Amino acid sequence: MTDREKIEYVKSVYRRTKTLSELKQMALDLLPDAIQTVTITSGASEGGSHSGEHSFPKPLVGQAIEELIAEKDPNYTPAPFSAQGTVIQLSL
């Protein structure tokens, strides 16, 4: 499963099961969490449900949530991305 397929899967589950306010809260809750993966243990939709475990890297789940928020809220503007770390400059 590619990263894009994982993102689309998470979006499909959350699209059916989460409200916009729940997605926004999930985005806030996801960031400070110390774990590096998120596990979806069950899902439900009209006419059915399933359970099991699917684990995804946290950045992919975060991306899925941000994309869903943007879908559901046309006025949504994501916060600017800021990366911290080491910058390596290569020159010839």
MOFEN-V303866 format. One record per residue. RES is the residue in one small letter. OMEGA is omega in radians with two decimals (none if undefined). Layout:
[[RES	OMEGA] [RES	OMEGA]]
//
This chain:
[[m	3.13] [t	3.09] [d	3.14] [r	3.11] [e	3.09] [k	3.11] [i	-3.13] [e	3.10] [y	3.13] [v	3.11] [k	-3.11] [s	3.12] [v	-3.08] [y	3.11] [r	-3.12] [r	-2.94] [t	-3.05] [k	3.03] [t	3.11] [l	-3.13] [s	3.08] [e	3.12] [l	3.13] [k	3.11] [q	3.10] [m	3.14] [a	3.12] [l	-3.11] [d	-3.05] [l	-3.02] [l	-3.06] [p	-3.10] [d	-3.04] [a	-3.10] [i	-3.11] [q	3.10] [t	3.07] [v	-3.13] [t	3.02] [i	-3.04] [t	3.11] [s	3.11] [g	3.13] [a	3.06] [s	-3.14] [e	3.11] [g	3.13] [g	3.07] [s	3.10] [h	3.04] [s	-3.08] [g	3.14] [e	3.03] [h	3.14] [s	-3.10] [f	3.03] [p	-3.08] [k	3.14] [p	3.12] [l	3.10] [v	3.09] [g	3.11] [q	3.12] [a	3.14] [i	3.13] [e	3.12] [e	3.11] [l	3.10] [i	3.12] [a	3.09] [e	-3.02] [k	-3.09] [d	-3.07] [p	3.13] [n	-3.08] [y	3.04] [t	-3.13] [p	3.08] [a	3.10] [p	-3.14] [f	3.10] [s	3.13] [a	3.07] [q	3.13] [g	-3.09] [t	3.06] [v	-3.14] [i	3.12] [q	3.13] [l	3.08] [s	3.14] [l	none]]
//
